[in-house]
């Protein structure tokens, strides 16, 4: 086995191109090979076990490895393997999954368009937004407002929708349809003495001012993750989304909720939109939809948007959009079984039962000398590492605080999601209270080791 792993690692270094990786360094160092999964743990080529505190990329809701889902995939792959959804064609697995999704979607979002990835779902939603306004006779409404440090995908358009500056450099020209407002990051973006409610009011006013400056007749939609994920795990401050929703309602602007991370119980409700009282016109979901076992995403479509789609289909003769693998029968069958498992285990009830331990785990870190701020909801949360708690000063770049923490955490068998100086956790939703306690024990031990190292 070790010889085989060495061979595959060499092949990987020679041929595989890895996202978000220093490519030149990878040529020499090669990959960290993960070869097996077991519940909330993954196991590397040397046999070391890690609590996967990031659920892969926020997505392995049922942990790693499933004989039950493997049998479902095997059966459908044996029966048909593949078919498409173009020109009215379908399969029973597309129908079943669409009905299951429609049943758990927020009220009025029961139409389901299946895609393959979160990026595809967001890209598709953009097309639906622009098509909606053309159908209303307002084709000038093309601008989309998202937030700084938001993440909505890595395609040519979705990387522009993303509010992280590093996604906009080195890949050619930008597109002049995207605007960005301040992210709801109270710890660093609030004014001195500004309460969460006051901060939320100021951000809502900033959005209102931007819409007026751009011209309401040119603004198509506002895009938001209920909890900003890859940008740093920012839970919204008090009153934020109701105040944002009121601004959008005033100008008739569509609200698109990017629930790729937040959907399926991550925030303690089935949808982050339900956790925070959002009334979206479209929801983009992926990741935990299939518990990450197979690539799959969906756009849940609100009634007024679907009515516009019907009118556009009448006008042009067809809904001219689709992907070869959208609604892939194997992925749909696995996802439908995943939703059945969620129901059997009472996913939302389980997340609510372990949420107090998870939130308290982060709150208990507030007194640590390296921790400036924490925030958490459901089973997603983050701690921010600082050099000086009083003035919120960050560590100098040469300290490499995040790399030090990552090394210390890995040594203790814990994988986290590290974003700048913020260390996030979003474990599989099957995690138990005892496992939450063990995860935070390793997290704190890693913090203590780093604090001692840099003292």
C-alpha positions as CSV (number, residue, x, y, z in Angstrom):
1,X,0.0,0.0,0.0
2,X,2.7,2.5,0.9
3,X,4.5,1.8,-2.3
4,X,1.3,2.4,-4.3
5,X,0.7,5.6,-2.4
6,X,4.2,6.8,-3.2
7,X,3.6,6.1,-6.8
8,X,0.3,8.0,-6.9
9,X,1.8,10.9,-5.0
10,X,4.6,11.2,-7.6
11,X,2.1,11.0,-10.4
12,X,0.0,13.7,-8.7
13,X,3.0,16.0,-8.5
14,X,3.8,15.4,-12.1
15,X,0.4,15.7,-13.6
16,X,-2.4,17.1,-11.4
17,X,-3.1,20.8,-11.2
18,X,-4.5,21.7,-7.8
19,X,-6.9,24.7,-7.1
20,X,-5.8,27.3,-4.5
21,X,-2.3,25.8,-4.4
22,X,1.2,27.2,-5.1
23,X,1.7,25.2,-8.3
24,X,5.5,25.5,-8.4
25,X,5.8,24.3,-4.8
26,X,3.5,21.4,-5.5
27,X,5.8,20.2,-8.2
28,X,8.4,19.5,-5.5
29,X,6.4,18.7,-2.4
30,X,3.5,16.8,-3.9
31,X,0.1,16.1,-2.2
32,X,-0.9,15.2,1.3
33,X,-2.7,11.9,0.3
34,X,-6.0,11.2,2.1
35,X,-6.9,7.6,1.5
36,X,-9.9,6.7,3.7
37,X,-12.7,8.2,5.7
38,X,-14.5,7.0,8.8
39,X,-17.3,9.1,10.3
40,X,-16.1,12.6,11.0
41,X,-12.5,11.5,10.5
42,X,-10.2,11.1,7.5
43,X,-7.0,9.0,7.4
44,X,-3.9,9.8,5.5
45,X,-1.4,7.6,3.7
46,X,0.6,7.1,6.9
47,X,-2.4,5.9,8.8
48,X,-2.8,9.2,10.8
49,X,-6.4,10.0,11.7
50,X,-7.8,13.6,11.7
51,X,-11.0,15.1,12.8
52,X,-12.1,16.8,9.6
53,X,-13.3,20.0,11.3
54,X,-14.0,21.7,7.9
55,X,-16.2,18.8,6.5
56,X,-13.9,18.9,3.4
57,X,-15.0,22.1,1.8
58,X,-17.9,22.7,4.1
59,X,-19.8,19.9,2.4
60,X,-19.4,16.4,3.9
61,X,-22.5,16.6,6.0
62,X,-22.7,12.8,6.6
63,X,-19.0,12.4,7.1
64,X,-16.7,10.3,5.0
65,X,-17.6,7.0,3.4
66,X,-21.1,5.4,3.2
67,X,-21.9,1.9,2.1
68,X,-25.6,2.8,2.0
69,X,-25.1,5.6,-0.5
70,X,-22.5,3.5,-2.4
71,X,-25.2,0.8,-3.0
72,X,-27.6,3.4,-4.3
73,X,-25.0,4.7,-6.7
74,X,-24.1,1.2,-7.8
75,X,-27.7,0.3,-8.6
76,X,-28.5,3.4,-10.7
77,X,-25.2,3.1,-12.4
78,X,-26.0,-0.5,-13.3
79,X,-29.6,0.3,-14.4
80,X,-28.8,3.3,-16.6
81,X,-25.7,5.2,-15.7
82,X,-26.6,8.4,-17.4
83,X,-29.4,10.3,-19.1
84,X,-30.1,13.9,-19.7
85,X,-32.9,16.4,-18.9
86,X,-32.9,18.2,-22.2
87,X,-36.0,18.7,-24.4
88,X,-38.4,17.4,-21.7
89,X,-36.5,14.1,-21.1
90,X,-36.2,13.0,-17.5
91,X,-35.5,10.0,-15.2
92,X,-37.3,8.9,-12.0
93,X,-34.4,10.0,-10.0
94,X,-34.7,13.6,-11.3
95,X,-38.4,13.6,-10.5
96,X,-38.0,12.2,-7.0
97,X,-35.2,14.6,-6.0
98,X,-37.0,17.6,-7.4
99,X,-40.1,16.7,-5.5
100,X,-38.2,16.2,-2.3
101,X,-36.3,19.5,-2.7
102,X,-39.6,21.3,-3.5
103,X,-41.1,19.9,-0.3
104,X,-38.4,21.2,2.0
105,X,-37.8,24.5,0.1
106,X,-39.0,27.8,1.7
107,X,-42.6,28.6,0.7
108,X,-42.9,29.7,-2.9
109,X,-39.6,28.3,-4.1
110,X,-40.8,24.8,-5.2
111,X,-39.4,24.9,-8.7
112,X,-36.1,23.1,-9.0
113,X,-33.4,23.4,-11.7
114,X,-30.7,20.8,-11.2
115,X,-27.0,21.7,-12.0
116,X,-23.6,20.2,-11.1
117,X,-21.8,22.7,-8.8
118,X,-22.3,25.7,-6.7
119,X,-20.6,27.9,-9.2
120,X,-22.9,26.6,-11.9
121,X,-26.0,27.3,-9.7
122,X,-24.9,30.9,-9.1
123,X,-24.1,31.4,-12.8
124,X,-27.5,30.0,-13.7
125,X,-29.2,32.2,-11.2
126,X,-27.5,35.3,-12.8
127,X,-29.0,34.3,-16.2
128,X,-32.4,33.9,-14.6
129,X,-32.1,37.3,-13.0
130,X,-31.3,39.0,-16.3
131,X,-33.9,37.1,-18.1
132,X,-36.5,38.1,-15.5
133,X,-35.9,41.8,-16.0
134,X,-36.0,41.4,-19.8
135,X,-39.3,39.7,-19.4
136,X,-40.5,42.7,-17.3
137,X,-39.6,45.1,-20.1
138,X,-36.7,46.5,-18.0
139,X,-33.6,45.1,-19.8
140,X,-31.4,47.9,-18.4
141,X,-31.5,46.2,-15.0
142,X,-28.3,44.3,-15.3
143,X,-26.2,45.4,-12.3
144,X,-25.8,42.9,-9.4
145,X,-24.7,44.0,-5.9
146,X,-22.9,41.5,-3.7
147,X,-20.6,42.1,-0.6
148,X,-16.9,42.4,-0.1
149,X,-15.3,39.1,1.0
150,X,-18.3,37.1,-0.3
151,X,-17.7,34.0,-2.3
152,X,-20.1,32.8,-5.0
153,X,-18.0,30.7,-7.4
154,X,-15.0,30.5,-9.5
155,X,-16.3,30.8,-13.1
156,X,-15.7,33.8,-15.3
157,X,-18.9,35.5,-14.1
158,X,-19.2,34.0,-10.6
159,X,-15.6,35.0,-9.7
160,X,-16.7,38.6,-10.5
161,X,-19.8,38.2,-8.4
162,X,-17.4,37.0,-5.6
163,X,-16.3,39.9,-3.5
164,X,-12.8,38.7,-2.8
165,X,-10.2,40.8,-4.6
166,X,-7.7,37.9,-5.2
167,X,-10.4,36.3,-7.5
168,X,-10.3,39.3,-9.8
169,X,-6.6,39.5,-10.6
170,X,-4.6,37.7,-13.2
171,X,-7.4,36.3,-15.3
172,X,-8.1,39.0,-17.7
173,X,-10.6,41.9,-17.8
174,X,-13.5,42.4,-15.3
175,X,-17.1,42.8,-16.2
176,X,-18.9,46.1,-15.6
177,X,-22.1,44.7,-14.0
178,X,-21.0,44.0,-10.4
179,X,-20.9,46.3,-7.4
180,X,-19.9,45.5,-3.8
181,X,-21.0,46.8,-0.4
182,X,-19.5,46.4,3.0
183,X,-19.6,42.9,4.5
184,X,-21.4,42.5,7.8
185,X,-18.1,42.1,9.8
186,X,-18.9,43.9,13.0
187,X,-15.6,43.2,14.7
188,X,-13.6,45.1,12.2
189,X,-16.0,47.2,10.1
190,X,-18.1,48.8,12.9
191,X,-17.3,52.3,14.0
192,X,-16.1,52.9,17.5
193,X,-19.0,52.3,19.9
194,X,-21.3,51.3,17.2
195,X,-23.8,48.5,18.3
196,X,-24.7,45.6,16.0
197,X,-28.1,47.1,15.4
198,X,-26.6,50.5,14.5
199,X,-24.0,48.8,12.3
200,X,-26.8,46.9,10.4
201,X,-28.7,50.2,9.9
202,X,-25.6,51.8,8.5
203,X,-25.0,48.9,6.0
204,X,-28.6,49.0,4.9
205,X,-28.2,52.8,4.3
206,X,-25.0,52.1,2.3
207,X,-26.9,49.7,0.1
208,X,-29.7,52.2,-0.4
209,X,-27.2,54.9,-1.3
210,X,-25.5,52.7,-3.8
211,X,-28.8,51.8,-5.5
212,X,-29.7,55.5,-5.8
213,X,-26.2,56.4,-7.1
214,X,-26.3,53.6,-9.7
215,X,-30.0,54.2,-10.5
216,X,-32.6,51.8,-9.3
217,X,-33.7,51.2,-12.9
218,X,-30.2,49.6,-13.5
219,X,-30.0,47.3,-10.5
220,X,-31.2,43.7,-11.0
221,X,-30.4,41.8,-7.8
222,X,-28.6,41.6,-4.5
223,X,-26.6,38.4,-3.8
224,X,-25.8,37.2,-0.3
225,X,-24.7,34.2,1.7
226,X,-26.7,34.0,4.9
227,X,-23.4,33.4,6.7
228,X,-20.4,34.5,4.7
229,X,-18.3,31.4,4.4
230,X,-15.1,31.4,2.5
231,X,-14.6,35.1,3.1
232,X,-14.1,34.6,6.8
233,X,-17.3,33.1,8.4
234,X,-19.1,36.3,9.4
235,X,-22.5,35.7,11.0
236,X,-24.8,38.7,10.4
237,X,-25.2,41.3,13.1
238,X,-28.4,42.0,14.8
239,X,-31.2,43.1,12.5
240,X,-29.0,43.0,9.4
241,X,-31.1,41.0,6.9
242,X,-34.5,42.5,7.7
243,X,-33.0,45.9,7.1
244,X,-31.4,44.8,3.9
245,X,-34.6,43.1,2.7
246,X,-36.6,46.3,3.3
247,X,-34.2,48.3,1.0
248,X,-34.6,45.7,-1.7
249,X,-38.3,45.6,-1.4
250,X,-38.4,49.4,-1.7
251,X,-36.9,49.2,-5.2
252,X,-38.3,45.9,-6.3
253,X,-34.8,44.3,-6.5
254,X,-34.4,40.6,-6.6
255,X,-32.8,38.8,-3.6
256,X,-30.6,35.8,-4.4
257,X,-29.6,33.7,-1.4
258,X,-26.4,31.7,-1.9
259,X,-27.0,28.7,0.3
260,X,-24.3,26.5,-1.1
261,X,-22.7,26.4,2.3
262,X,-25.6,27.3,4.6
263,X,-28.3,25.0,3.2
264,X,-29.3,21.7,4.8
265,X,-28.9,22.4,8.5
266,X,-25.6,24.1,8.6
267,X,-27.0,27.2,10.5
268,X,-29.5,25.2,12.6
269,X,-32.5,25.4,10.2
270,X,-32.9,23.7,6.9
271,X,-32.0,26.9,5.2
272,X,-29.9,29.9,6.3
273,X,-32.7,32.0,4.9
274,X,-35.0,30.6,7.6
275,X,-32.4,31.2,10.3
276,X,-32.2,34.9,9.4
277,X,-35.6,35.7,8.1
278,X,-34.6,36.2,4.5
279,X,-37.3,36.1,1.7
280,X,-35.3,35.2,-1.4
281,X,-36.5,35.0,-5.0
282,X,-33.9,32.4,-5.8
283,X,-31.8,30.0,-3.7
284,X,-28.6,28.4,-4.9
285,X,-27.7,25.2,-3.1
286,X,-25.1,22.4,-3.5
287,X,-22.5,20.8,-1.1
288,X,-24.7,19.1,1.5
289,X,-27.4,18.5,-1.0
290,X,-25.6,15.3,-1.8
291,X,-23.5,15.3,1.4
292,X,-20.7,15.9,-1.2
293,X,-20.8,12.2,-2.2
294,X,-21.4,13.2,-5.9
295,X,-21.3,16.6,-7.7
296,X,-24.8,18.2,-7.7
297,X,-26.4,21.6,-7.2
298,X,-29.8,23.2,-7.6
299,X,-31.4,26.5,-8.1
300,X,-34.7,26.8,-6.2
301,X,-36.9,29.3,-8.1
302,X,-39.5,31.6,-6.7
303,X,-42.9,32.1,-8.2
304,X,-42.4,35.5,-9.9
305,X,-39.1,34.4,-11.4
306,X,-40.7,31.2,-12.7
307,X,-43.6,33.1,-14.2
308,X,-41.1,35.2,-16.2
309,X,-39.3,32.0,-17.3
310,X,-42.7,30.7,-18.7
311,X,-43.2,34.0,-20.6
312,X,-39.7,33.9,-22.0
313,X,-40.1,30.3,-23.0
314,X,-43.3,31.3,-24.9
315,X,-41.5,34.2,-26.5
316,X,-38.4,32.3,-27.6
317,X,-39.9,28.8,-28.0
318,X,-37.6,27.1,-25.4
319,X,-35.7,27.6,-22.2
320,X,-32.3,27.7,-23.8
321,X,-30.1,26.7,-20.9
322,X,-28.6,23.4,-19.5
323,X,-25.6,21.3,-18.7
324,X,-24.8,17.8,-19.9
325,X,-24.6,16.5,-16.3
326,X,-27.3,18.6,-14.8
327,X,-29.8,16.1,-13.2
328,X,-27.4,13.2,-13.6
329,X,-29.4,10.2,-12.4
330,X,-26.7,8.7,-10.2
331,X,-26.1,12.0,-8.4
332,X,-29.9,12.6,-8.1
333,X,-30.5,9.1,-6.6
334,X,-27.7,9.6,-4.1
335,X,-29.0,13.0,-3.1
336,X,-32.5,11.8,-2.7
337,X,-31.2,9.1,-0.4
338,X,-29.2,11.7,1.5
339,X,-32.4,13.7,2.1
340,X,-34.0,10.5,3.3
341,X,-31.1,10.0,5.8
342,X,-31.5,13.6,6.9
343,X,-35.1,13.0,7.7
344,X,-34.4,9.7,9.5
345,X,-31.7,11.2,11.7
346,X,-33.8,14.4,12.3
347,X,-30.9,16.5,10.9
348,X,-32.3,19.8,12.1
349,X,-33.0,18.4,15.6
350,X,-29.6,16.9,15.8
351,X,-27.8,20.1,14.8
352,X,-29.8,22.0,17.3
353,X,-28.9,19.5,20.0
354,X,-25.1,19.9,19.4
355,X,-25.2,23.6,18.6
356,X,-24.9,24.8,22.2
357,X,-21.7,22.8,22.7
358,X,-20.4,24.0,19.4
359,X,-21.2,27.7,20.1
360,X,-19.8,27.4,23.6
361,X,-16.7,25.8,22.3
362,X,-16.0,29.1,20.4
363,X,-17.1,31.3,23.3
364,X,-14.7,29.5,25.6
365,X,-11.8,30.7,23.3
366,X,-12.5,34.4,24.0
367,X,-10.2,34.4,26.9
368,X,-7.3,33.0,25.0
369,X,-4.5,35.5,24.5
370,X,-4.4,34.9,20.7
371,X,-8.1,35.2,20.1
372,X,-9.7,38.6,19.3
373,X,-13.2,37.6,18.4
374,X,-15.4,34.6,17.8
375,X,-18.8,34.0,16.2
376,X,-20.8,30.8,15.5
377,X,-24.2,29.6,14.7
378,X,-25.5,26.0,14.1
379,X,-22.4,24.1,13.1
380,X,-20.3,26.9,11.5
381,X,-18.1,29.2,13.4
382,X,-14.7,31.0,13.5
383,X,-12.1,32.6,15.8
384,X,-10.0,35.5,14.8
385,X,-6.3,35.4,15.8
386,X,-4.7,38.7,16.8
387,X,-1.4,40.0,18.1
388,X,-3.0,42.6,20.5
389,X,-6.6,42.1,21.7
390,X,-7.0,45.7,22.9
391,X,-6.3,47.3,19.5
392,X,-7.2,44.3,17.3
393,X,-3.8,44.3,15.7
394,X,-3.0,41.5,13.4
395,X,0.3,39.5,13.5
396,X,3.1,40.6,11.2
397,X,3.2,38.6,8.0
398,X,6.5,37.0,8.8
399,X,5.0,35.5,12.0
400,X,2.9,33.2,9.7
401,X,0.3,32.8,12.4
402,X,-2.1,30.8,10.3
403,X,0.6,28.4,9.0
404,X,1.8,27.9,12.6
405,X,-1.7,27.1,13.8
406,X,-2.4,24.8,10.9
407,X,0.8,22.8,11.6
408,X,-0.1,22.6,15.3
409,X,-3.6,21.5,14.6
410,X,-2.6,18.8,12.1
411,X,0.0,17.5,14.6
412,X,-3.0,17.1,17.0
413,X,-5.1,15.4,14.4
414,X,-7.4,18.3,13.5
415,X,-8.2,19.8,10.1
416,X,-9.6,23.4,10.1
417,X,-10.5,25.9,7.5
418,X,-8.0,28.8,7.7
419,X,-9.0,32.1,6.1
420,X,-6.4,34.9,6.6
421,X,-6.1,35.2,10.4
422,X,-9.5,33.5,11.0
423,X,-9.7,29.8,11.9
424,X,-13.0,28.2,11.0
425,X,-14.8,25.0,11.9
426,X,-17.8,23.5,10.0
427,X,-17.7,19.8,10.9
428,X,-19.9,17.1,9.4
429,X,-23.5,17.5,10.7
430,X,-23.4,14.0,12.2
431,X,-20.9,15.1,14.8
432,X,-21.8,14.2,18.4
433,X,-21.5,16.4,21.5
434,X,-18.5,14.3,22.7
435,X,-16.8,14.7,19.3
436,X,-17.4,18.5,19.5
437,X,-15.7,18.6,22.9
438,X,-12.7,16.6,21.5
439,X,-12.5,18.9,18.5
440,X,-12.3,22.0,20.6
441,X,-9.8,20.4,22.9
442,X,-7.5,19.9,20.0
443,X,-8.2,23.4,18.7
444,X,-7.3,25.0,22.1
445,X,-4.2,22.8,22.4
446,X,-3.1,24.0,19.0
447,X,-3.6,27.7,20.1
448,X,-1.7,27.1,23.3
449,X,1.2,25.6,21.3
450,X,1.3,28.5,19.0
451,X,1.1,31.1,21.8
452,X,4.1,29.4,23.5
453,X,6.0,29.2,20.3
454,X,5.7,32.9,19.4
455,X,5.9,34.2,23.0
